[in-house]
Amino acid sequence: MRPFPLARVRPLSCLERRRGDRSLLSLGQVNAAGQETAFRVSAAFGADTSQEGLFEGSGMKRLVELAASGFSCVAFAFGQTGSGKTYSLLGPFAQGEGQLGKPCLLGLMQRSFVYLLEQTQGHGPSLLLSASYVEIHKEQVRDLLSPGPPQPLPVRWSQTRGFYVENLLTVEFESLETIMALLQEGAAQGVCSPREEAPPVPGTSAGSGGGQGPRAGQVRGC
Ligand SMILES: Nc1ncnc2c1ncn2[C@@H]1O[C@H](COP(=O)(O)OP(=O)(O)OP(=O)(O)O)[C@@H](O)[C@H]1O
């Protein structure tokens, strides 16, 4: 499947407004000959786009469906610091900002988990769901789900597996509660730690967890 690049403009912050900044989106790319050319995106979302609007219009649902059918899928957020990558992926809970309990602010990740669980309901034991959570920070790969302070892990390559992170924990899960708890557990270990409880998942009583979050399946190294 070809990449499906999207652009999202975030609203101006209070500081930016106060100092009279204006919103401007200009996308370009530099080709091998050093010339700047237009960079085309499949969709662009304005500053008034809601978190739900982004999820519905971003193609994430299709990505989740493909993943549930066994394809390898990647969602990748790219942009300068402060441009809204974390907000789009996780919502404000990752930064411990206000309105933490509002389900409407949940990010692409939580919404994808809800959709994934919906999609895979009733598959029975033929389908195994598992998660790992790594952070690449200052050239180091760190496992955010392993117990204790995250340690750097080596990246290896083998003919059978391609690139992989050695000794990375993979946690099997079956419920939304578990995957949401893992998300919160991992986010708390990362550089961008939440300072508050994660907001509840729409339609569930999930959202608790923390350092000792439930682990439904066995934990294995790979
Ligand atoms: N769509 C949005 N609506 C409202 N606020 C937003 C939006 N996008 C980003 N913000 C706010 O803008 C600030 C910067 O966003 P964020 O932390 O997500 O950026 P980032 O790209 O992840 O930055 P960094 O690379 O430094 O981690 C945060 O305060 C965030 O809450």
The ligand as a MOL file (V3000), in Angstrom:
LIG
                    3D

  0  0  0     0  0            999 V3000
M  V30 BEGIN CTAB
M  V30 COUNTS 31 33 0 0 0
M  V30 BEGIN ATOM
M  V30 1 N -5.1660 20.2800 17.2530 0
M  V30 2 C -4.8360 20.8720 18.4090 0
M  V30 3 N -5.7790 21.5030 19.1430 0
M  V30 4 C -5.4730 22.1040 20.3060 0
M  V30 5 N -4.2220 22.1390 20.8460 0
M  V30 6 C -3.2480 21.5200 20.1600 0
M  V30 7 C -3.4950 20.8550 18.9200 0
M  V30 8 N -2.3280 20.3470 18.4730 0
M  V30 9 C -1.4220 20.6670 19.3890 0
M  V30 10 N -1.9600 21.3650 20.3970 0
M  V30 11 C -1.2470 21.8970 21.5650 0
M  V30 12 O -0.0130 22.4400 21.0710 0
M  V30 13 C 1.0510 22.1280 21.9590 0
M  V30 14 C 2.1390 21.3540 21.2200 0
M  V30 15 O 1.6090 20.1030 20.7470 0
M  V30 16 P 2.3890 18.7260 20.9000 0
M  V30 17 O 3.0290 18.6060 22.2460 0
M  V30 18 O 1.4300 17.6580 20.5100 0
M  V30 19 O 3.5210 18.8930 19.8300 0
M  V30 20 P 4.6380 17.8370 19.3730 0
M  V30 21 O 4.7000 17.9380 17.8910 0
M  V30 22 O 4.3510 16.4840 19.9400 0
M  V30 23 O 5.9360 18.4330 20.0290 0
M  V30 24 P 7.3350 17.7050 20.4380 0
M  V30 25 O 7.9620 17.2020 19.1540 0
M  V30 26 O 8.1220 18.8160 21.0560 0
M  V30 27 O 6.9880 16.6010 21.4120 0
M  V30 28 C 0.4470 21.3610 23.1090 0
M  V30 29 O 0.1570 22.2680 24.1610 0
M  V30 30 C -0.8580 20.8000 22.5220 0
M  V30 31 O -1.8400 20.5800 23.5110 0
M  V30 END ATOM
M  V30 BEGIN BOND
M  V30 1 1 1 2
M  V30 2 1 2 3
M  V30 3 2 2 7
M  V30 4 2 3 4
M  V30 5 1 4 5
M  V30 6 2 5 6
M  V30 7 1 6 7
M  V30 8 1 6 10
M  V30 9 1 7 8
M  V30 10 2 8 9
M  V30 11 1 9 10
M  V30 12 1 10 11
M  V30 13 1 11 12
M  V30 14 1 11 30
M  V30 15 1 12 13
M  V30 16 1 13 14
M  V30 17 1 13 28
M  V30 18 1 14 15
M  V30 19 1 15 16
M  V30 20 2 16 17
M  V30 21 1 16 18
M  V30 22 1 16 19
M  V30 23 1 19 20
M  V30 24 2 20 21
M  V30 25 1 20 22
M  V30 26 1 20 23
M  V30 27 1 23 24
M  V30 28 2 24 25
M  V30 29 1 24 26
M  V30 30 1 24 27
M  V30 31 1 28 29
M  V30 32 1 28 30
M  V30 33 1 30 31
M  V30 END BOND
M  V30 END CTAB
M  END
